Amino acid sequence: MANLSVDVAGISSPNPFWLASAPPTNTGYQVQRAFEAGWGGAVWKTLGDPIINTSSRFAAVHFNGQRVAGFNNIELITDRPLEVNLREMAETKQRFPDRALVASLMVEPTREKWHEIVKRIEAIGVDGLELNFGCPHGMAERGMGAASGQQPDLVEMQTAWVKEVARTPVIVKLTPNITDITATALAAVRGGADAISLINTINSLAGVDLDSWNTIPHVGGKGSHGGYCGPAVKPIALNMVAECARNPQMNLPISGIGGISDWKDAAEFMLMGASNVQVCTAVMHHGFRIIEEMLDGLSNYLDNKGIASVTELTGQSVPRYSDWGQLDLNYAVVAKIHTEVCISCNKCHIACEDTAHQCIDRLTDEQGNAYLKVREEDCVGCNLCSIVCPVEGAIDMIEVPSGHAPMNWNQRQEAIAAFKTR
């Protein structure tokens, strides 16, 4: 059986699956239940000066029959006294000494506030700290969360303040509500961070009730922007993790967050550079026991691949991720429809005819049976037909030889410039 244990900047855990700082890590009761179920670590719900949360506070986006394709919340940091949290954290660490227990922190951007809370938290024996520079709502209006996380100078400065007194590893949690995630990631590096985690939630409004015209959720008829997470944000999160992992100046461990729902998602994040992953929405949807399938699935995958340790996954796909200008313009694929599998629903033909390149013909064989065929000379290999096809294996994308040497956009531009100077 493959070794699932990981080490993230000196924080060790028996497996790479941590609970993210969120409602599932609000109390010692919850975190201890999670550890009993098999979770390798937990980031405690963000600590700071206790606030008052609203009622109601959650909403979900359901799509095409799938419940909770996306999840929205306007909940803030802990609303429980710091002393209560500290007591429960100490009890939890004492009961589960082999699990990673990380404290998420958020205070106003002053050196004294950061020094004070770091010393109090570390005194009870946590394994590390996560600085919450990502929360997009409520706390941002008070100068914290994303308000700090969107300014690289504040990320660097506050990270440095924490590192002045911290004795445990410091993870900086980044906001996705920014143009270039690497700008703040590199600021965390300059501030002395030991690792980064990303992404926090995306600014969002879940919807509007068409009967009442209230926002979803609403608080007495008033709504607010909130944080978006869940399966729908996975592609955004995966890209941002990859952008940080492939940056040559970003040589810190990455804790991947965002839409991770099963072991396959976790493996993808690790292949794109994450050392471990954090999970929230999937647990809120299905409960702590999903860890059993995650552990079994990842372990079996590694065994089938002949991989001895999960750490061997980290970063393996990063060299394959590049700027668009590095892609081979002479690489070509075309669609092939397998008529023996096709159910003649015509979805591929409609999609291609209306929105792509009009290269699928509707034909009739000698027996009068209708079938679909791709005109390969006109197919650009866009993949749309295979995407909309409801039948597995009915359409394949087949690589075809182009007859030309590989050439990317940058090389093409260089060749054009060289020709013009002759």
BATIVEX-603156 format. One record per residue (C-alpha): x, y, z; residue in three letters. Coordinates in Angstrom, 2 decimals, padded with zeros to 5 digits. Example, Ala and Ser with C-alpha at 12.3 -4.5 7.8 and 13.67 -1.06 7.14 Angstrom:
// residues 2
[site [012.30, -004.50, 007.80], ALA]
[site [013.67, -001.06, 007.14], SER]
This chain:
// residues 422
[site [000.00, 000.00, 000.00], MET]
[site [001.30, 003.44, -000.93], ALA]
[site [002.44, 005.83, 001.78], ASN]
[site [-000.13, 008.64, 002.08], LEU]
[site [001.69, 010.72, 004.71], SER]
[site [002.76, 014.24, 003.78], VAL]
[site [004.82, 017.08, 005.17], ASP]
[site [003.79, 020.64, 004.39], VAL]
[site [006.53, 023.07, 005.43], ALA]
[site [007.27, 020.97, 008.51], GLY]
[site [003.64, 020.18, 009.34], ILE]
[site [003.20, 016.42, 009.08], SER]
[site [-000.04, 014.47, 008.73], SER]
[site [-000.88, 010.80, 008.04], PRO]
[site [-002.60, 011.69, 004.75], ASN]
[site [-002.91, 014.75, 002.50], PRO]
[site [-006.58, 015.44, 003.26], PHE]
[site [-007.16, 018.37, 005.60], TRP]
[site [-010.39, 020.13, 006.46], LEU]
[site [-010.29, 023.78, 005.38], ALA]
[site [-010.98, 026.60, 007.79], SER]
[site [-014.77, 026.80, 007.61], ALA]
[site [-017.97, 025.76, 009.42], PRO]
[site [-016.87, 022.08, 009.67], PRO]
[site [-013.90, 023.14, 011.87], THR]
[site [-015.82, 025.49, 014.14], ASN]
[site [-015.59, 023.40, 017.33], THR]
[site [-013.51, 020.75, 019.01], GLY]
[site [-016.44, 018.34, 018.77], TYR]
[site [-016.47, 018.65, 014.98], GLN]
[site [-012.71, 018.44, 014.44], VAL]
[site [-012.40, 015.43, 016.74], GLN]
[site [-015.22, 013.67, 014.88], ARG]
[site [-013.37, 014.39, 011.64], ALA]
[site [-010.13, 012.96, 012.99], PHE]
[site [-011.96, 009.87, 014.18], GLU]
[site [-013.30, 009.46, 010.64], ALA]
[site [-009.77, 009.57, 009.21], GLY]
[site [-008.97, 013.15, 008.17], TRP]
[site [-005.25, 013.88, 008.26], GLY]
[site [-005.49, 017.46, 009.46], GLY]
[site [-007.73, 020.45, 010.04], ALA]
[site [-007.42, 024.20, 009.81], VAL]
[site [-009.52, 025.59, 012.66], TRP]
[site [-012.22, 028.10, 011.73], LYS]
[site [-010.60, 031.54, 011.60], THR]
[site [-009.82, 033.06, 014.98], LEU]
[site [-009.77, 036.76, 015.81], GLY]
[site [-011.97, 039.18, 017.66], ASP]
[site [-015.35, 037.33, 017.81], PRO]
[site [-018.08, 038.76, 015.59], ILE]
[site [-021.84, 038.37, 015.24], ILE]
[site [-022.91, 036.25, 012.28], ASN]
[site [-026.13, 036.71, 010.34], THR]
[site [-029.16, 034.50, 009.88], SER]
[site [-029.51, 033.31, 007.14], SER]
[site [-026.04, 032.86, 005.68], ARG]
[site [-025.73, 029.99, 003.14], PHE]
[site [-026.96, 029.48, -000.41], ALA]
[site [-026.25, 026.98, -003.16], ALA]
[site [-026.31, 026.85, -006.92], VAL]
[site [-027.97, 023.67, -008.20], HIS]
[site [-027.40, 022.89, -011.87], PHE]
[site [-029.10, 020.41, -014.18], ASN]
[site [-030.18, 018.14, -011.34], GLY]
[site [-026.91, 018.31, -009.41], GLN]
[site [-027.28, 019.62, -005.90], ARG]
[site [-024.66, 022.09, -004.68], VAL]
[site [-022.70, 022.53, -007.88], ALA]
[site [-021.62, 025.76, -006.23], GLY]
[site [-021.91, 027.05, -002.67], PHE]
[site [-022.18, 030.62, -001.40], ASN]
[site [-021.85, 031.93, 002.13], ASN]
[site [-021.91, 035.25, 003.96], ILE]
[site [-020.64, 033.75, 007.20], GLU]
[site [-017.66, 035.44, 008.86], LEU]
[site [-014.93, 034.23, 011.22], ILE]
[site [-015.54, 032.60, 014.61], THR]
[site [-018.34, 033.99, 016.73], ASP]
[site [-017.10, 032.11, 019.81], ARG]
[site [-014.77, 033.50, 022.51], PRO]
[site [-011.08, 032.97, 021.81], LEU]
[site [-010.61, 031.28, 025.19], GLU]
[site [-013.19, 028.62, 024.30], VAL]
[site [-011.53, 027.93, 020.96], ASN]
[site [-008.09, 027.69, 022.54], LEU]
[site [-009.28, 025.22, 025.17], ARG]
[site [-010.93, 022.99, 022.58], GLU]
[site [-007.91, 023.17, 020.28], MET]
[site [-005.60, 022.06, 023.08], ALA]
[site [-007.92, 019.17, 023.93], GLU]
[site [-008.12, 018.13, 020.29], THR]
[site [-004.35, 018.15, 019.82], LYS]
[site [-003.89, 016.14, 023.01], GLN]
[site [-006.36, 013.50, 021.78], ARG]
[site [-004.94, 013.34, 018.26], PHE]
[site [-001.23, 014.15, 018.45], PRO]
[site [-000.49, 012.64, 015.02], ASP]
[site [-002.98, 014.88, 013.15], ARG]
[site [-002.12, 018.29, 011.77], ALA]
[site [-003.88, 021.05, 013.69], LEU]
[site [-003.46, 024.48, 012.12], VAL]
[site [-004.94, 027.73, 013.43], ALA]
[site [-006.41, 030.16, 010.92], SER]
[site [-005.95, 033.76, 012.04], LEU]
[site [-007.34, 037.15, 011.07], MET]
[site [-006.83, 040.42, 012.93], VAL]
[site [-006.60, 044.07, 012.02], GLU]
[site [-003.35, 044.96, 010.21], PRO]
[site [-001.21, 046.10, 013.14], THR]
[site [002.02, 044.49, 014.39], ARG]
[site [000.82, 044.39, 017.99], GLU]
[site [-002.42, 042.57, 017.15], LYS]
[site [-000.61, 039.93, 015.12], TRP]
[site [002.07, 039.41, 017.77], HIS]
[site [-000.53, 039.06, 020.52], GLU]
[site [-002.71, 036.47, 018.82], ILE]
[site [000.21, 034.42, 017.47], VAL]
[site [001.72, 034.07, 020.93], LYS]
[site [-001.61, 033.06, 022.47], ARG]
[site [-002.35, 030.50, 019.77], ILE]
[site [001.07, 028.88, 019.72], GLU]
[site [001.06, 028.54, 023.50], ALA]
[site [-001.58, 025.79, 023.30], ILE]
[site [000.45, 023.63, 020.94], GLY]
[site [-000.82, 024.01, 017.38], VAL]
[site [001.27, 022.63, 014.52], ASP]
[site [001.10, 025.74, 012.39], GLY]
[site [-000.63, 029.00, 011.52], LEU]
[site [-002.65, 029.98, 008.44], GLU]
[site [-003.05, 033.71, 007.85], LEU]
[site [-006.46, 034.40, 006.35], ASN]
[site [-005.91, 037.07, 003.69], PHE]
[site [-008.77, 035.80, 001.57], GLY]
[site [-012.25, 036.24, 003.07], CYS]
[site [-014.08, 038.46, 000.53], PRO]
[site [-017.02, 039.63, 002.63], HIS]
[site [-017.74, 041.23, 005.96], GLY]
[site [-014.19, 041.21, 007.27], MET]
[site [-012.88, 042.89, 004.12], ALA]
[site [-015.10, 045.89, 004.88], GLU]
[site [-013.20, 046.14, 008.17], ARG]
[site [-009.79, 046.22, 006.47], GLY]
[site [-009.07, 042.51, 006.95], MET]
[site [-009.34, 039.38, 004.82], GLY]
[site [-009.33, 040.12, 001.10], ALA]
[site [-008.84, 043.83, 001.76], ALA]
[site [-005.35, 042.93, 002.94], SER]
[site [-004.94, 040.00, 000.57], GLY]
[site [-005.48, 042.13, -002.54], GLN]
[site [-002.52, 044.37, -001.69], GLN]
[site [000.88, 042.67, -002.03], PRO]
[site [002.58, 045.17, 000.27], ASP]
[site [000.11, 044.38, 003.08], LEU]
[site [000.51, 040.64, 002.52], VAL]
[site [004.28, 040.96, 002.76], GLU]
[site [004.20, 043.28, 005.76], MET]
[site [001.74, 041.27, 007.85], GLN]
[site [003.46, 037.98, 007.02], THR]
[site [006.73, 039.50, 008.19], ALA]
[site [005.10, 040.66, 011.42], TRP]
[site [003.88, 037.15, 012.13], VAL]
[site [007.26, 035.64, 011.33], LYS]
[site [008.88, 037.94, 013.87], GLU]
[site [007.30, 035.93, 016.70], VAL]
[site [006.01, 032.67, 015.21], ALA]
[site [007.73, 029.45, 016.24], ARG]
[site [005.57, 027.19, 014.05], THR]
[site [005.26, 027.15, 010.23], PRO]
[site [003.29, 030.02, 008.71], VAL]
[site [000.94, 029.40, 005.77], ILE]
[site [-000.45, 032.41, 003.91], VAL]
[site [-003.96, 031.89, 002.49], LYS]
[site [-004.51, 033.87, -000.72], LEU]
[site [-007.59, 035.51, -002.19], THR]
[site [-008.60, 034.65, -005.78], PRO]
[site [-010.27, 038.05, -006.10], ASN]
[site [-007.25, 039.56, -007.79], ILE]
[site [-005.89, 039.88, -011.32], THR]
[site [-002.62, 038.01, -010.78], ASP]
[site [-002.43, 035.48, -007.96], ILE]
[site [001.35, 035.26, -008.25], THR]
[site [001.72, 038.91, -007.19], ALA]
[site [000.43, 038.17, -003.71], THR]
[site [002.05, 034.72, -003.61], ALA]
[site [005.44, 036.30, -004.20], LEU]
[site [004.65, 038.94, -001.57], ALA]
[site [004.11, 036.09, 000.89], ALA]
[site [007.49, 034.68, -000.13], VAL]
[site [009.16, 038.04, 000.52], ARG]
[site [007.44, 038.24, 003.91], GLY]
[site [008.99, 034.93, 004.93], GLY]
[site [006.01, 032.57, 004.60], ALA]
[site [006.74, 028.87, 004.94], ASP]
[site [003.88, 027.86, 002.60], ALA]
[site [000.85, 029.27, 000.80], ILE]
[site [-002.70, 027.97, 000.56], SER]
[site [-005.19, 028.80, -002.17], LEU]
[site [-007.81, 029.58, -003.11], ILE]
[site [-010.11, 031.27, -000.65], ASN]
[site [-013.68, 031.92, -001.80], THR]
[site [-014.63, 033.97, -004.87], ILE]
[site [-016.78, 037.08, -004.58], ASN]
[site [-020.30, 036.15, -005.59], SER]
[site [-024.06, 036.52, -005.40], LEU]
[site [-025.82, 033.15, -005.49], ALA]
[site [-029.04, 034.36, -007.08], GLY]
[site [-032.29, 036.31, -006.87], VAL]
[site [-035.68, 034.93, -005.87], ASP]
[site [-037.97, 035.68, -008.81], LEU]
[site [-041.08, 035.72, -006.62], ASP]
[site [-039.94, 037.99, -003.78], SER]
[site [-037.04, 039.67, -005.66], TRP]
[site [-034.88, 039.15, -002.59], ASN]
[site [-031.27, 038.13, -003.01], THR]
[site [-030.31, 034.55, -002.11], ILE]
[site [-029.56, 034.41, 000.76], PRO]
[site [-031.14, 037.49, 002.30], HIS]
[site [-031.21, 038.90, 005.81], VAL]
[site [-034.54, 040.57, 006.45], GLY]
[site [-034.85, 041.61, 002.82], GLY]
[site [-031.26, 042.77, 002.40], LYS]
[site [-028.48, 040.82, 000.69], GLY]
[site [-024.73, 041.01, 000.40], SER]
[site [-021.94, 039.60, -001.72], HIS]
[site [-020.48, 036.41, -000.30], GLY]
[site [-017.83, 033.80, -000.89], GLY]
[site [-018.27, 031.18, -003.66], TYR]
[site [-016.83, 027.68, -003.44], CYS]
[site [-017.66, 024.09, -004.30], GLY]
[site [-017.19, 022.02, -007.48], PRO]
[site [-017.87, 024.99, -009.76], ALA]
[site [-014.70, 026.81, -008.66], VAL]
[site [-012.31, 023.88, -009.13], LYS]
[site [-011.00, 024.95, -012.59], PRO]
[site [-010.29, 028.46, -011.28], ILE]
[site [-008.50, 027.13, -008.22], ALA]
[site [-006.53, 024.55, -010.20], LEU]
[site [-005.27, 027.24, -012.58], ASN]
[site [-004.17, 029.51, -009.73], MET]
[site [-002.35, 026.67, -007.98], VAL]
[site [-000.62, 025.85, -011.27], ALA]
[site [000.35, 029.47, -011.88], GLU]
[site [002.04, 029.61, -008.48], CYS]
[site [003.67, 026.20, -008.85], ALA]
[site [005.23, 027.01, -012.23], ARG]
[site [006.58, 030.40, -011.15], ASN]
[site [010.36, 029.95, -010.69], PRO]
[site [010.42, 032.43, -007.81], GLN]
[site [007.66, 030.60, -005.93], MET]
[site [009.50, 027.78, -004.21], ASN]
[site [007.16, 027.24, -001.27], LEU]
[site [004.87, 024.27, -000.56], PRO]
[site [001.27, 024.81, -001.68], ILE]
[site [-001.85, 023.65, 000.11], SER]
[site [-004.52, 023.33, -002.58], GLY]
[site [-008.10, 024.45, -001.95], ILE]
[site [-011.16, 024.91, -004.15], GLY]
[site [-013.87, 022.49, -005.24], GLY]
[site [-012.07, 019.32, -004.17], ILE]
[site [-014.80, 016.69, -003.87], SER]
[site [-013.08, 013.33, -004.28], ASP]
[site [-009.68, 011.65, -004.54], TRP]
[site [-009.42, 012.41, -008.26], LYS]
[site [-009.68, 016.13, -007.60], ASP]
[site [-007.00, 015.80, -004.93], ALA]
[site [-004.68, 013.95, -007.30], ALA]
[site [-005.14, 016.67, -009.94], GLU]
[site [-004.25, 019.42, -007.47], PHE]
[site [-001.16, 017.53, -006.35], MET]
[site [-000.06, 016.88, -009.92], LEU]
[site [-000.36, 020.63, -010.51], MET]
[site [001.89, 021.44, -007.57], GLY]
[site [-000.02, 021.06, -004.30], ALA]
[site [001.66, 019.24, -001.40], SER]
[site [-001.72, 018.52, 000.18], ASN]
[site [-005.36, 019.58, -000.16], VAL]
[site [-008.03, 021.17, 001.99], GLN]
[site [-011.74, 020.31, 001.70], VAL]
[site [-014.86, 022.15, 002.83], CYS]
[site [-017.96, 022.14, 000.59], THR]
[site [-017.93, 018.40, -000.10], ALA]
[site [-017.93, 017.75, 003.64], VAL]
[site [-020.77, 020.19, 004.21], MET]
[site [-022.71, 018.35, 001.49], HIS]
[site [-021.96, 014.75, 002.45], HIS]
[site [-020.36, 014.66, 005.92], GLY]
[site [-016.98, 013.63, 007.31], PHE]
[site [-017.24, 010.01, 006.13], ARG]
[site [-016.36, 010.92, 002.56], ILE]
[site [-012.75, 010.63, 003.72], ILE]
[site [-013.05, 006.84, 003.55], GLU]
[site [-013.59, 006.85, -000.22], GLU]
[site [-010.95, 009.54, -000.65], MET]
[site [-008.31, 007.49, 001.15], LEU]
[site [-009.21, 004.23, -000.58], ASP]
[site [-009.41, 005.84, -004.01], GLY]
[site [-006.09, 007.66, -003.74], LEU]
[site [-004.34, 004.63, -002.28], SER]
[site [-005.62, 002.35, -005.06], ASN]
[site [-004.66, 004.88, -007.71], TYR]
[site [-001.09, 005.09, -006.43], LEU]
[site [-000.84, 001.30, -006.17], ASP]
[site [-002.09, 000.88, -009.74], ASN]
[site [000.44, 003.43, -010.93], LYS]
[site [003.25, 001.73, -009.01], GLY]
[site [003.86, 004.87, -006.97], ILE]
[site [005.24, 004.28, -003.48], ALA]
[site [004.39, 007.65, -001.89], SER]
[site [001.72, 010.27, -002.54], VAL]
[site [004.43, 012.94, -002.36], THR]
[site [005.70, 011.67, -005.72], GLU]
[site [002.60, 013.15, -007.37], LEU]
[site [003.38, 016.73, -006.39], THR]
[site [004.25, 018.87, -009.39], GLY]
[site [004.47, 016.11, -011.99], GLN]
[site [002.17, 017.93, -014.43], SER]
[site [003.58, 021.43, -013.85], VAL]
[site [006.16, 021.22, -016.69], PRO]
[site [003.26, 020.44, -019.06], ARG]
[site [001.49, 023.70, -018.19], TYR]
[site [002.66, 026.81, -020.04], SER]
[site [001.65, 030.06, -021.66], ASP]
[site [-000.53, 029.84, -024.78], TRP]
[site [002.37, 031.08, -026.87], GLY]
[site [004.28, 027.88, -026.15], GLN]
[site [001.64, 025.56, -027.66], LEU]
[site [002.44, 023.69, -030.88], ASP]
[site [000.34, 025.24, -033.66], LEU]
[site [001.08, 022.28, -035.94], ASN]
[site [-000.38, 019.68, -033.58], TYR]
[site [-003.71, 018.41, -034.94], ALA]
[site [-006.59, 016.20, -033.84], VAL]
[site [-009.88, 015.43, -035.56], VAL]
[site [-013.14, 013.94, -034.33], ALA]
[site [-014.11, 010.37, -035.20], LYS]
[site [-017.70, 009.20, -034.67], ILE]
[site [-018.14, 005.47, -033.98], HIS]
[site [-021.43, 004.69, -035.67], THR]
[site [-021.79, 001.37, -033.86], GLU]
[site [-021.93, 003.25, -030.54], VAL]
[site [-023.69, 006.43, -031.68], CYS]
[site [-027.38, 006.71, -030.71], ILE]
[site [-028.14, 009.35, -033.39], SER]
[site [-029.26, 011.98, -030.92], CYS]
[site [-027.74, 014.61, -033.25], ASN]
[site [-026.38, 016.72, -030.38], LYS]
[site [-022.91, 016.74, -031.95], CYS]
[site [-024.30, 017.78, -035.32], HIS]
[site [-026.37, 020.60, -033.82], ILE]
[site [-023.46, 021.88, -031.73], ALA]
[site [-021.04, 021.75, -034.64], CYS]
[site [-023.49, 023.24, -037.15], GLU]
[site [-024.69, 026.09, -034.94], ASP]
[site [-021.67, 026.98, -032.85], THR]
[site [-018.49, 025.44, -034.26], ALA]
[site [-017.17, 024.61, -037.73], HIS]
[site [-019.97, 022.85, -039.66], GLN]
[site [-017.93, 019.72, -040.34], CYS]
[site [-020.36, 016.93, -039.32], ILE]
[site [-022.59, 015.61, -042.11], ASP]
[site [-025.88, 013.75, -041.72], ARG]
[site [-025.82, 010.89, -044.24], LEU]
[site [-027.84, 007.81, -045.18], THR]
[site [-026.36, 004.37, -045.84], ASP]
[site [-027.52, 001.88, -048.51], GLU]
[site [-030.16, 000.46, -046.18], GLN]
[site [-031.63, 003.89, -045.58], GLY]
[site [-030.21, 004.26, -042.07], ASN]
[site [-029.13, 007.74, -041.02], ALA]
[site [-025.64, 008.22, -039.62], TYR]
[site [-023.21, 011.02, -038.83], LEU]
[site [-019.74, 011.47, -040.27], LYS]
[site [-017.00, 014.03, -039.71], VAL]
[site [-015.39, 015.72, -042.70], ARG]
[site [-011.87, 015.49, -041.37], GLU]
[site [-010.46, 018.07, -043.80], GLU]
[site [-012.72, 020.71, -042.21], ASP]
[site [-012.46, 019.58, -038.58], CYS]
[site [-010.29, 021.84, -036.41], VAL]
[site [-010.24, 019.49, -033.41], GLY]
[site [-012.10, 021.84, -031.08], CYS]
[site [-013.50, 018.90, -028.99], ASN]
[site [-017.03, 020.36, -028.81], LEU]
[site [-018.75, 017.33, -030.35], CYS]
[site [-017.10, 014.94, -027.90], SER]
[site [-018.02, 017.24, -025.01], ILE]
[site [-021.74, 017.41, -025.79], VAL]
[site [-022.04, 013.72, -026.74], CYS]
[site [-024.03, 011.87, -024.02], PRO]
[site [-022.59, 008.43, -024.87], VAL]
[site [-019.18, 007.39, -023.57], GLU]
[site [-016.97, 006.17, -026.41], GLY]
[site [-019.15, 007.38, -029.26], ALA]
[site [-016.73, 010.14, -030.31], ILE]
[site [-012.94, 010.08, -030.04], ASP]
[site [-010.45, 012.81, -030.82], MET]
[site [-007.73, 011.26, -032.97], ILE]
[site [-004.28, 012.74, -033.48], GLU]
[site [-003.37, 013.16, -037.14], VAL]
[site [000.10, 013.83, -038.56], PRO]
[site [000.45, 017.43, -039.70], SER]
[site [003.52, 016.90, -041.84], GLY]
[site [005.20, 019.88, -040.21], HIS]
[site [007.74, 020.28, -037.44], ALA]
[site [006.40, 021.62, -034.13], PRO]
[site [006.11, 025.40, -034.07], MET]
[site [004.57, 027.57, -031.41], ASN]
[site [003.31, 031.14, -031.67], TRP]
[site [006.50, 032.65, -030.26], ASN]
[site [008.65, 030.72, -032.75], GLN]
[site [006.35, 031.76, -035.57], ARG]
[site [006.66, 035.43, -034.66], GLN]
[site [010.43, 035.11, -034.44], GLU]
[site [010.52, 033.46, -037.88], ALA]
[site [008.37, 036.24, -039.37], ILE]
[site [010.60, 038.91, -037.83], ALA]
[site [013.74, 037.19, -039.16], ALA]
[site [012.22, 036.96, -042.66], PHE]
[site [011.38, 040.67, -042.66], LYS]
[site [014.96, 041.63, -041.77], THR]
[site [016.46, 039.76, -044.71], ARG]
